[in-house]
């Protein structure tokens, strides 16, 4: 399948949003009554980084949500221009593994966020469990042809461990400059014991982490 790239997968899906407005009494968003505006505001208020719901989804390299209002054309194009009949909720994700297990993990770990964000997408009212969510996303899926994975296609745990080791080793180098060979060998032995090279769970970076953490 064109969406699979080694051990990585590139997911792109466009979910049409229901045209119309919500009842202000049913949804307390008086100044954002249209369904697409409600959805956009919900996306904008999602927590970021370590608190992002996608940080809870196993093996997510990168995920993005946005609203597509219409198609765009270059200026000066005189041909008849088509327009979208509705706005679309666009979801893209790069992850390690295959599609169905990933979407199942997404539902299991972020069900409430999924229900909140996709509430006003066309046909989402039929989604009530992981299986129906997987089926729904597949119906909205596009073939990913221009895939760029900014990292290796190893598992997320392996990549997070690598990032941690890079940080830890950089600090080790800075702290041990100028030491003699015997002291440096002893310090490096302690360093290896501390970082636990074969332990992918700890110590390591955590999903969604974006900044180096100071160690004490």
DAKA-V727306 format. One record per pair of residues at least 6 apart in sequence whose ideal C-beta (glycine too) atoms are under 8 Angstrom apart, sorted by the first residue. I is the first residue (numbers start at 1). J is the second residue. If there is no record, write none. Layout:
i-><I:I>
j-><J:J>
This chain:
i-><2:2:2:3:3:3:3:3:3:3:3:3:4:5:5:5:6:7:7:7:7:7:8:8:8:8:8:8:8:9:9:9:9:9:9:9:10:10:10:10:10:10:11:11:11:11:11:11:11:11:11:11:12:12:12:12:12:12:12:13:13:13:13:13:13:13:14:14:14:14:14:14:15:15:15:15:15:15:15:15:15:15:16:16:16:16:16:16:16:17:17:17:17:17:17:17:17:17:17:17:18:18:18:18:18:19:19:19:20:20:21:21:21:22:22:22:22:22:22:24:24:27:29:29:29:32:32:32:35:36:36:36:36:38:39:39:39:39:39:39:40:42:42:43:43:43:43:46:46:46:46:46:47:48:49:49:49:49:50:50:50:50:51:52:53:53:53:54:54:54:54:54:55:55:55:56:56:56:57:57:57:57:57:57:57:58:58:58:58:59:59:59:59:59:59:59:60:60:60:60:60:60:61:61:61:61:61:61:61:61:61:62:62:62:62:63:63:63:63:63:64:64:64:64:65:65:65:65:66:67:67:67:67:68:68:68:68:68:69:69:70:70:70:71:71:71:71:73:86:89:89:89:91:93:94:94:95:95:96:96:96:96:99:99:100:103:103:103:103:104:104:106:106:107:107:107:107:107:108:114:118:118:123:123:124:126:126:127:127:151:152:154:156:157:157:157:158:160:160:160:160:160:160:161:161:161:163:163:164:164:164:164:165:165:167:167:167:168:168:168:168:168:169:171:172:172:172:176:176:176:176:179:194:195:196:196:205>
j-><143:144:145:9:10:11:12:99:141:143:144:147:98:147:149:153:153:96:97:153:154:155:61:94:95:96:147:149:153:94:95:96:97:98:99:102:92:93:94:144:147:149:91:92:93:94:95:99:102:137:141:144:90:91:92:141:142:143:144:90:91:92:137:140:141:142:68:88:89:90:140:142:88:89:90:91:118:121:122:124:136:140:85:86:87:88:89:121:122:35:36:39:67:86:87:88:89:120:121:122:35:86:120:121:122:35:85:86:34:35:33:34:35:29:33:34:35:38:120:30:33:38:37:38:41:38:40:41:120:67:69:87:120:120:67:89:117:119:120:121:67:116:117:65:66:67:117:52:53:65:113:117:53:208:55:208:209:210:206:207:208:209:208:208:109:110:113:60:63:93:110:208:206:207:208:109:110:207:63:95:102:105:106:109:110:102:105:109:156:95:96:97:102:105:155:156:93:94:95:102:156:207:93:94:95:96:149:150:151:156:159:92:93:94:150:91:92:93:94:95:90:91:92:93:89:90:91:117:90:87:88:89:90:84:87:88:89:90:84:87:83:84:87:81:82:83:84:81:122:117:118:121:137:102:147:149:102:156:153:154:155:156:134:138:134:130:133:134:137:130:134:114:133:114:129:130:133:134:130:133:124:127:136:139:136:132:136:133:136:159:159:162:207:200:201:204:200:200:204:205:206:207:209:200:204:205:205:209:195:203:204:205:195:197:205:212:213:191:194:195:203:215:191:215:187:188:191:183:184:187:188:187:203:203:202:203:213>
